[in-house]
Amino acid sequence: MTIRNELRLLPWSGPEDKPCYLSTDDRDGHMSRLADNIEAVQLGMAAELLEQASEALGDEEAGLEDLRLLVKELSGALRDVLRVATSRGHLLSVSEPHRS
């Protein structure tokens, strides 16, 4: 079992939107691969939403309700991307040897 500073922040949240962590020494285990795949999907969805947002900004006829929905989806995607970045940044800091 890993120590607290080596827990992996997972790309989903638990009850009451609390963060979920994975404690494992096996980075190729089932749960690690599942988290990697979900992160890849989340990043792909964020990229697609960014493209939609760029198109919407150029569309002078875009309706207010459509823009609100897009902002809501972008907010969720940004939350997911920040969680992925936090998790990956933490994994990098744990896996890199400390320099003196």
ROKEKOL-347731 format. One record per residue (C-alpha): residue in one letter; x negated, y negated, z. Coordinates in nm, 4 decimals, m for minus. Each point is the difference from the previous one (the first is absolute). Layout:
<nodes>
A	X	Y	Z
...
</nodes>
This chain:
<nodes>
M	0.0000	0.0000	0.0000
T	m0.1250	m0.3498	m0.0812
I	m0.0461	m0.2811	0.2459
R	0.2339	m0.3044	0.0003
N	m0.2194	m0.2232	m0.2158
E	m0.0065	0.2704	m0.2684
L	0.3755	0.0361	m0.0388
R	0.1299	m0.0631	m0.3501
L	0.2814	m0.2493	m0.0375
L	0.2578	0.1724	m0.2188
P	0.1814	m0.1795	m0.2840
W	0.3389	0.0378	0.1659
S	0.1435	m0.1099	0.3295
G	0.1888	0.1852	0.2688
P	0.3075	m0.0838	0.2031
E	0.0465	m0.3697	0.0681
D	m0.2583	m0.0718	m0.2743
K	m0.2861	0.1108	0.2268
P	m0.3253	0.1056	m0.1710
C	m0.0754	0.3688	m0.0476
Y	m0.3507	0.1404	0.0322
L	m0.1658	0.3234	m0.1078
S	m0.2576	0.1711	0.2182
T	m0.2017	0.2473	m0.2029
D	m0.3565	0.0854	m0.0900
D	0.1144	0.1322	m0.3400
R	0.0223	m0.2843	m0.2532
D	0.1071	0.2554	m0.2621
G	0.2794	0.1466	0.2135
H	0.3655	0.0020	m0.0988
M	0.0986	m0.3124	0.1964
S	m0.3046	m0.1947	m0.1206
R	0.0789	0.0872	m0.3619
L	0.3667	m0.0891	0.0537
A	m0.1019	m0.3396	0.1415
D	m0.2397	m0.0549	m0.2935
N	0.2768	0.0792	m0.2495
I	0.2524	m0.2277	0.1705
E	m0.2572	m0.2820	0.0101
A	m0.0596	0.0446	m0.3743
V	0.3754	m0.0201	m0.0671
Q	0.0327	m0.3099	0.2194
L	m0.2873	m0.1747	m0.1778
G	0.1454	0.0911	m0.3391
M	0.3406	m0.1358	0.0973
A	m0.1607	m0.3223	0.1236
A	m0.1793	m0.0407	m0.3341
E	0.3280	0.0477	m0.1876
L	0.1763	m0.2538	0.2224
L	m0.2794	m0.2498	m0.0559
E	0.0488	0.0372	m0.3741
Q	0.3771	m0.0505	0.0414
A	m0.0634	m0.3097	0.2115
S	m0.2290	m0.1464	m0.2644
E	0.2694	0.0530	m0.2615
A	0.2702	m0.1472	0.2252
L	m0.2060	m0.3126	0.0615
G	m0.0044	m0.0614	m0.3733
D	0.3747	0.0618	m0.0377
E	0.1847	m0.3281	0.0467
E	0.3319	0.1863	m0.0138
A	m0.0818	0.2348	0.2900
G	0.2899	m0.0009	0.2439
L	m0.0391	m0.0895	0.3657
E	0.1331	0.3385	0.1153
D	m0.2491	0.1833	m0.2256
L	m0.2849	m0.2110	0.1366
R	0.1083	0.0664	0.3598
L	0.0006	0.3743	m0.0651
L	m0.3437	m0.0254	m0.1596
V	m0.1353	m0.1940	0.2990
K	0.1429	0.2638	0.2359
E	m0.1655	0.2794	m0.1995
L	m0.3276	m0.1934	m0.0183
S	0.0060	m0.0521	0.3774
G	0.0366	0.3739	0.0553
A	m0.2751	0.0760	m0.2492
L	m0.2310	m0.2536	0.1642
R	0.0644	0.1608	0.3404
D	m0.0885	0.3407	m0.1482
V	m0.3146	m0.1305	m0.1717
L	m0.1175	m0.1670	0.3215
R	0.0503	0.3272	0.1874
V	m0.2021	0.1859	m0.2658
A	m0.2757	m0.2629	0.0123
T	m0.0117	0.0138	0.3799
S	m0.0143	0.3784	m0.0026
R	m0.2685	0.0199	m0.2679
G	m0.2049	m0.2757	0.1593
H	0.0104	0.1842	0.3304
L	m0.0976	0.3275	m0.1684
L	m0.2966	m0.1728	m0.1640
S	m0.1204	m0.1488	0.3270
V	0.0267	0.3365	0.1754
S	m0.1741	0.1953	m0.2770
E	m0.2879	m0.2439	m0.0583
P	m0.3074	0.0522	0.2140
H	m0.0690	m0.2875	0.2385
R	m0.2971	m0.2122	m0.0995
S	m0.2371	m0.1367	0.2598
</nodes>
